[in-house]
Amino acid sequence: MSRYSRIPTIKSPKENNGAKFYSTTFYPSIPYSDSDIFVITVKGDRLDLLANQFYGDPKLWWVIAMANKDFPQNSLTLPIGSQLRIPTDPSPAINLFNEYNF
């Protein structure tokens, strides 16, 4: 299964030959919670690996990324020695993500 299979497509007007484009994905903001976990990143830490460690699903990397918007948003790798906030319950963010995008 392609990772793009669930992303809706948009058919452009005839002036663009009716080409199909992937629609934009919208990510929710992740508010602070008293139950959030804070970790210091070490060599080898990546958002997908941390999501797998804390949530059991590497595809939830975006939850950690959205909770830490000060980090570069163009990579799964993280600066070593940085404090990272990990929301303990990703369910509200997942529900909003699904509401925004599907």
Backbone hydrogen bonds, N-H to C=O, Kabsch-Sander energy under -0.5 kcal/mol:
donor,donor_aa,acceptor,acceptor_aa,energy
5,S,2,S,-1.5
7,I,4,Y,-1.3
10,I,21,F,-3.5
12,S,10,I,-0.6
12,S,19,A,-3.1
16,N,13,P,-2.0
17,N,14,K,-2.2
18,G,13,P,-1.5
19,A,16,N,-1.4
21,F,10,I,-2.6
23,S,8,P,-2.7
36,D,33,S,-1.7
37,I,86,I,-2.8
39,V,84,L,-2.3
41,T,39,V,-0.5
41,T,82,S,-2.7
45,D,42,V,-2.2
47,L,76,L,-3.0
50,L,46,R,-2.5
51,A,47,L,-2.4
52,N,48,D,-1.9
53,Q,49,L,-2.2
54,F,50,L,-2.8
55,Y,51,A,-2.7
56,G,51,A,-0.7
56,G,52,N,-1.1
57,D,51,A,-1.1
60,L,57,D,-1.7
61,W,58,P,-1.1
62,W,59,K,-0.5
63,V,60,L,-1.5
64,I,60,L,-0.8
65,A,61,W,-2.1
66,M,62,W,-2.7
67,A,63,V,-1.4
68,N,64,I,-0.7
68,N,65,A,-0.9
69,K,66,M,-0.5
71,F,68,N,-1.8
78,L,45,D,-1.1
81,G,41,T,-2.5
82,S,79,P,-1.2
84,L,39,V,-3.2
86,I,37,I,-3.5
94,I,90,P,-2.4
95,N,91,S,-2.6
96,L,92,P,-2.2
97,F,93,A,-2.6
98,N,94,I,-2.5
99,E,95,N,-2.1
100,Y,96,L,-2.7
101,N,97,F,-2.0
102,F,98,N,-2.1
